[in-house]
């Protein structure tokens, strides 16, 4: 028979953990239900200790090594794609360039002028309809070519053949600086006939059909563009990070460490690696850190079982995690008097911007939280509002700390005593505590390294043009 000192395991919010022994209570003080315990239990399931984060960091490093190794890359979940961008800007880049930024339902065409360290940009945003996003690849690229033609005409450059850098923010296998095959669509795109194809070739074919003259000299991921944008003004920028609708990272790696490299071995002897780290956890290595709410989110996504790291961090999913927790608490009678509105029951109805707005509200009466909940058909009591704020804070704090667990693996691999991380994305820009939570966690996980987080100014646009400019400087 087990002794009374044997630790027991309990399921808290979908994760198994050792129970903390509690003093025996008299029958009069035992309650069949405790709102505080229910809330605390769920929030505790979202807490990641320093030891948890160090374990995740070690797992990320193992995944990085697998992705860089030619023998293990085919089965690696973090693919570590070489971007074929071999050098950071040195400030001498100059000229007139076009940039195309495609990464969501809106895309931009830009004219970027570089002169003596100064950057001037003109851009226009074009909306992609749902039908075009989910139609054929030919329809999608024809629409992009038509938009390029319109922008060139408005700039008075219809017949001018300027170099173009193409930011394409979807998982790609790069075969050269201006050659990349789409691995899979994400972010609601499903245009047929594109996956497995070279997207630069598809754009060139569309431009030929539409008689648009362009030199497409480089294709980059938005993460690479983010890194290049900050490196133009800060020379110790070695990592690029996206924290928006999705998440990804890239960094400058020594060519000698890239066993999968298929390009030339000449100078420069570095290459930016597009990690595609959102796929981390697809091999179930993160399962012990995921909660039942993470599992529920994954169940209703189009890419079930994939991008699991991303689904715990990025803006596309954080609001849904909060919604599921609120529904659980309300269903159990711990919020809203046990009432759950039809809107609150609707998947994706609680947007991540609500989480940001609630945490940004510093008023004593939690007015923003109250307004948001009422817009979802819920009338919170005064005692409900602090609980909702705690739930939002727990979800966003976990996301920030998780992102740094991955970053710490990259920082350690680079091995520099000081470095800058270029960051872009609406979650990082708009959330009130995301940056500060990241900075605190960086001090925990890489205490001997001075790390600066730098907001990238339009990396997906300026960065793409800078890649084209660097290629021109190197004579690529």
C-alpha positions in Angstrom: 0.0 0.0 0.0 1.4 3.5 -1.0 2.3 5.7 1.9 0.5 9.0 2.4 3.6 10.8 1.4 3.6 9.4 -2.2 3.0 12.3 -4.6 -0.2 12.2 -6.5 -0.7 13.3 -10.1 -3.7 15.4 -11.1 -4.9 16.7 -14.4 -4.9 20.5 -14.3 -6.3 22.2 -17.4 -5.3 19.3 -19.6 -1.7 18.9 -18.2 -0.6 16.3 -15.7 1.2 17.7 -12.7 2.2 16.7 -9.2 -0.5 17.6 -6.7 0.5 19.9 -3.8 -0.5 18.3 -0.5 -3.3 20.2 1.1 -4.2 20.2 4.8 -7.2 18.1 5.7 -10.3 20.2 6.0 -13.3 19.6 8.2 -16.5 18.5 6.3 -18.0 22.0 6.9 -15.3 23.8 5.0 -15.2 21.5 2.0 -17.0 23.1 -1.0 -18.2 21.0 -3.9 -17.0 23.7 -6.2 -14.6 26.6 -6.0 -14.4 29.3 -8.6 -11.0 30.4 -7.4 -9.5 26.8 -7.6 -11.0 26.3 -11.1 -9.6 29.6 -12.4 -6.2 29.1 -10.7 -6.0 25.5 -12.0 -6.5 26.6 -15.6 -4.1 29.5 -15.3 -1.5 27.3 -13.7 -1.7 25.0 -16.7 -0.5 27.9 -18.9 2.5 28.7 -16.8 5.9 27.6 -18.1 8.7 27.4 -15.6 12.3 28.3 -16.4 13.1 24.5 -16.5 10.2 24.0 -19.0 11.5 26.8 -21.2 15.1 25.4 -21.1 13.8 22.0 -22.1 11.9 23.6 -25.0 15.0 25.6 -26.0 17.0 22.3 -26.1 14.3 20.7 -28.2 14.4 23.6 -30.6 18.2 23.3 -30.9 17.9 19.6 -31.6 15.4 20.4 -34.3 17.6 23.1 -35.8 20.5 20.6 -36.0 18.3 18.0 -37.7 17.1 20.6 -40.3 20.7 21.7 -41.1 21.9 18.1 -41.5 21.5 16.6 -45.0 20.8 13.1 -43.7 18.1 14.1 -41.2 16.6 17.1 -43.1 13.9 15.1 -44.9 12.3 14.0 -41.6 13.0 17.2 -39.7 10.0 19.3 -38.8 11.9 22.6 -38.5 13.2 22.7 -42.1 15.9 25.4 -41.8 15.7 26.4 -45.4 18.8 28.3 -46.8 17.5 31.7 -48.1 20.4 32.2 -50.5 20.8 35.6 -49.1 24.5 35.6 -48.4 25.2 39.0 -46.9 23.6 41.7 -44.8 23.4 45.3 -46.0 26.5 47.4 -45.4 24.9 50.8 -45.9 26.4 51.4 -49.4 23.5 50.0 -51.3 21.8 52.5 -53.6 19.4 52.6 -56.5 15.7 52.3 -57.5 13.9 49.1 -56.8 10.4 47.6 -56.8 9.2 45.3 -54.0 6.2 43.0 -53.9 4.9 41.9 -50.5 2.5 38.9 -50.5 1.6 37.3 -47.2 -2.1 37.7 -46.6 -5.4 38.9 -48.1 -3.8 42.3 -48.7 -0.6 42.6 -50.7 1.5 45.7 -51.4 3.5 46.9 -54.3 6.4 49.3 -53.4 8.9 51.6 -55.1 12.0 51.8 -52.8 14.8 54.3 -53.4 18.1 53.9 -51.6 20.6 56.8 -51.5 23.4 57.4 -49.1 21.8 55.4 -46.2 18.4 57.1 -46.8 15.3 55.1 -47.8 12.3 56.6 -49.6 9.3 54.4 -50.2 6.0 54.7 -52.1 3.5 51.9 -51.9 -0.1 50.8 -52.7 -2.2 48.1 -51.1 -4.3 45.7 -53.1 -7.0 43.5 -51.7 -7.2 39.8 -52.7 -10.7 38.5 -52.8 -11.6 35.2 -51.1 -12.3 33.8 -54.6 -8.9 34.7 -55.8 -7.2 33.2 -52.7 -9.0 29.9 -53.2 -9.2 29.8 -57.0 -6.5 28.8 -59.4 -2.8 29.8 -59.2 -3.1 31.4 -62.7 -5.9 33.7 -61.5 -3.9 34.7 -58.4 -0.7 35.6 -60.3 -2.6 37.3 -63.1 -4.2 39.5 -60.5 -0.8 40.3 -59.0 0.7 41.1 -62.4 -2.3 43.4 -63.2 -1.7 45.2 -59.9 2.0 45.6 -60.7 1.2 47.0 -64.1 -1.2 49.5 -62.5 1.4 50.6 -59.9 4.1 51.0 -62.5 1.9 53.2 -64.6 0.9 55.4 -61.6 4.6 55.9 -60.9 5.3 56.8 -64.4 7.5 53.8 -64.9 5.4 51.6 -67.2 8.3 50.9 -69.6 11.1 50.9 -66.9 12.6 47.5 -66.1 13.6 48.0 -62.4 14.9 45.1 -60.2 12.2 43.6 -58.0 12.4 41.9 -54.6 9.5 39.6 -53.9 8.5 38.9 -50.3 6.4 35.7 -50.3 5.5 34.9 -46.7 4.6 31.2 -47.1 6.7 28.1 -46.4 9.0 27.7 -49.4 12.0 25.5 -50.3 14.5 28.0 -51.8 16.5 26.7 -54.7 18.3 30.0 -55.4 17.9 33.7 -54.7 15.2 34.0 -57.3 13.8 30.4 -57.2 11.5 28.9 -54.5 8.9 26.1 -54.4 5.9 26.6 -52.3 5.8 23.8 -49.7 2.2 24.5 -48.5 -0.3 27.3 -48.4 -1.2 28.8 -45.1 -3.2 31.8 -43.9 -6.4 30.8 -45.7 -4.8 30.5 -49.2 -5.5 27.4 -51.3 -5.0 28.5 -54.9 -4.6 25.4 -57.0 -1.6 24.5 -59.0 0.9 26.4 -56.9 2.1 24.0 -54.1 5.3 22.3 -55.3 5.8 24.9 -58.0 8.4 27.7 -58.3 6.4 30.8 -57.4 9.0 33.1 -59.2 8.4 31.2 -62.4 4.6 31.5 -61.9 4.9 35.3 -61.4 7.2 35.7 -64.4 4.7 33.8 -66.6 1.9 36.0 -65.4 3.9 39.1 -66.1 4.6 37.8 -69.6 0.9 37.2 -70.2 0.1 40.7 -69.0 3.1 42.3 -70.8 4.6 43.7 -67.5 8.4 44.3 -67.7 10.2 43.4 -64.5 13.5 41.9 -63.3 12.5 39.5 -60.4 16.0 39.2 -58.8 15.1 37.9 -55.4 12.4 36.0 -53.4 12.5 36.3 -49.7 10.4 35.3 -46.7 9.0 38.2 -44.6 11.3 37.1 -41.8 14.4 37.6 -43.9 13.1 41.0 -45.0 12.6 41.9 -41.4 16.2 41.0 -40.6 17.6 42.9 -43.6 15.5 46.0 -42.8 17.1 46.4 -39.3 20.5 45.3 -40.4 20.6 48.3 -42.8 20.9 50.6 -39.8 22.2 48.2 -37.1 25.1 46.0 -38.1 24.9 43.5 -35.2 21.3 42.3 -36.3 21.6 38.6 -36.8 18.1 37.3 -36.1 14.7 38.2 -37.7 11.5 37.4 -36.0 7.8 37.6 -37.0 5.2 37.8 -34.2 1.9 38.5 -36.0 -0.8 36.4 -37.5 1.8 33.7 -37.7 5.3 33.3 -36.3 8.7 32.5 -37.8 12.4 33.2 -37.4 15.5 33.5 -39.4 19.2 34.1 -38.6 22.6 34.5 -40.1 24.4 31.1 -40.2 28.0 30.1 -41.1 27.9 28.3 -44.5 30.1 25.6 -43.0 27.3 24.6 -40.7 24.7 24.2 -43.4 25.1 20.6 -44.6 22.1 21.1 -47.0 23.8 23.9 -48.9 23.6 23.4 -52.7 25.0 26.8 -53.9 28.5 27.9 -54.5 31.1 27.9 -51.7 32.7 31.3 -52.4 32.5 34.5 -50.4 30.6 35.6 -48.5 30.7 32.5 -46.3 27.4 33.1 -44.6 23.7 32.5 -45.4 20.4 33.5 -43.8 18.5 30.5 -42.7 14.7 30.7 -42.9 13.8 28.3 -40.0 10.1 27.9 -40.6 9.9 27.3 -36.8 6.1 27.4 -36.6 6.1 23.7 -37.5 8.1 22.9 -34.3 6.1 20.3 -32.3 4.6 18.5 -35.3 6.6 15.5 -34.1 4.7 15.6 -30.7 7.8 16.9 -28.9 5.7 19.8 -27.4 2.8 17.6 -26.3 3.7 17.7 -22.6 3.5 21.5 -22.7 0.2 21.8 -24.5 -3.1 22.0 -22.8 -6.5 20.7 -23.7 -7.3 24.2 -25.0 -4.4 24.0 -27.4 -5.7 20.6 -28.5 -9.2 22.0 -29.1 -7.8 24.8 -31.2 -5.8 22.4 -33.3 -8.9 20.2 -33.9 -10.8 23.0 -35.7 -7.9 24.2 -37.9 -7.4 23.3 -41.6 -3.9 22.1 -40.9 -4.6 19.9 -37.9 -1.5 18.4 -36.3 0.8 21.0 -38.0 2.3 24.4 -37.0 1.8 23.5 -33.3 4.4 26.0 -32.0 2.7 28.7 -34.0 -0.7 27.8 -32.6 0.6 28.5 -29.1 2.2 31.8 -29.9 0.7 33.7 -32.8 -2.1 36.2 -33.2 -4.2 33.9 -35.4 -4.8 31.6 -32.4 -4.4 33.4 -29.1 -8.0 34.9 -29.1 -9.4 31.4 -29.7 -7.5 30.0 -26.8 -8.9 32.7 -24.6 -12.4 32.0 -25.9 -12.2 28.3 -25.1 -11.1 29.0 -21.6 -13.9 31.5 -21.0 -16.4 29.0 -22.3 -15.0 26.3 -20.0 -15.3 28.6 -17.0 -18.8 29.8 -17.9 -20.0 26.3 -18.6 -18.7 25.2 -15.1 -20.6 28.2 -13.5 -17.4 30.1 -12.7 -18.1 33.1 -15.1 -21.1 35.0 -16.4 -23.5 33.3 -13.9 -23.1 30.1 -15.9 -24.5 31.7 -19.1 -22.7 31.3 -22.4 -23.9 33.4 -25.3 -24.1 32.1 -28.9 -21.4 34.5 -30.0 -19.0 33.3 -27.3 -19.8 29.7 -28.4 -18.7 30.6 -31.9 -15.2 29.6 -32.9 -12.8 32.5 -33.7 -15.4 35.1 -32.5 -13.1 36.3 -29.7 -10.4 38.0 -31.7 -6.8 38.4 -30.6 -7.2 42.2 -30.8 -9.7 41.8 -28.0 -7.0 40.3 -25.8 -4.7 43.2 -26.7 -7.4 45.8 -26.0 -8.3 44.2 -22.6 -4.7 44.1 -21.4 -4.1 47.6 -22.6 -7.0 49.0 -20.6 -5.7 50.5 -17.4 -9.0 51.9 -16.1 -10.2 50.8 -12.7 -13.5 49.6 -14.0 -12.1 47.5 -16.8 -14.3 49.4 -19.2 -12.8 47.9 -22.4 -13.2 44.4 -21.2 -16.8 45.1 -20.3 -17.5 46.6 -23.7 -15.9 43.7 -25.6 -17.9 41.1 -23.6 -21.1 42.9 -24.1 -20.5 43.0 -27.9 -20.3 39.2 -27.7 -23.7 39.0 -25.9 -22.3 38.5 -22.4 -23.0 40.7 -19.4 -20.0 40.2 -17.0 -20.3 40.9 -13.4 -17.8 43.2 -11.6 -16.1 40.0 -10.2 -15.8 38.5 -13.7 -13.8 41.3 -15.2 -10.5 40.7 -13.3 -10.7 37.0 -14.1 -11.0 37.7 -17.8 -8.0 40.0 -17.6 -6.0 37.2 -15.8 -6.9 34.7 -18.5 -5.8 37.1 -21.3 -2.6 37.8 -19.5 -1.8 34.2 -18.9 -2.3 33.3 -22.6 -0.2 36.2 -23.9 2.6 35.8 -21.3 2.9 32.1 -22.2 3.1 33.1 -25.9 5.9 35.6 -25.2 7.9 33.2 -23.1 7.5 30.4 -25.6 8.8 32.6 -28.4 11.9 33.4 -26.3 12.5 29.7 -25.6 13.0 29.3 -29.4 15.0 32.5 -29.7 17.3 31.4 -26.9 18.3 28.3 -28.9 19.2 30.6 -31.9 21.1 33.1 -29.7 23.2 30.3 -28.1 23.9 28.8 -31.6 25.1 32.2 -32.9 27.4 32.6 -29.9 27.7 36.4 -30.0 28.1 38.4 -26.7 25.9 41.1 -28.1 23.3 41.1 -30.8 20.1 42.6 -32.1 16.9 40.8 -33.0 14.7 42.4 -35.6 11.0 42.0 -34.8 7.9 42.7 -36.9 4.3 41.7 -36.6 1.1 43.2 -35.1 1.2 41.0 -32.0 4.6 42.4 -31.0 3.7 46.0 -32.1 0.4 46.3 -30.5 0.3 44.1 -27.4 1.1 46.1 -24.2 3.4 43.6 -22.4 4.6 41.2 -25.1 8.0 43.0 -25.6 8.6 43.4 -21.8 7.7 39.8 -21.2 10.1 38.7 -23.9 12.9 40.9 -22.5 12.5 39.4 -19.0 12.5 35.9 -20.3 15.6 36.6 -22.4 17.5 37.6 -19.2 16.4 34.3 -17.7 17.4 32.1 -20.5 20.5 33.8 -22.0 21.8 35.9 -19.0 25.3 36.3 -20.4 24.2 37.8 -23.7 23.2 41.4 -24.3 20.1 41.1 -26.6 18.3 44.1 -28.0 14.8 43.8 -29.6 14.4 46.2 -32.4 11.1 46.9 -34.2 11.6 46.4 -37.9 10.3 49.3 -40.0 8.5 47.7 -42.9 10.8 44.8 -43.3 8.6 42.9 -45.7 8.8 45.9 -48.1 12.1 47.6 -47.5 13.7 44.3 -46.7 12.8 42.8 -50.0 14.3 45.8 -51.9 17.4 45.6 -49.7 17.9 41.9 -50.7 17.7 43.0 -54.3 20.1 45.8 -53.6 22.6 43.6 -51.8 22.4 41.1 -54.7 23.2 44.0 -57.1 26.1 45.1 -54.9 27.6 41.5 -54.9 27.0 41.1 -58.6 24.5 38.2 -58.2 
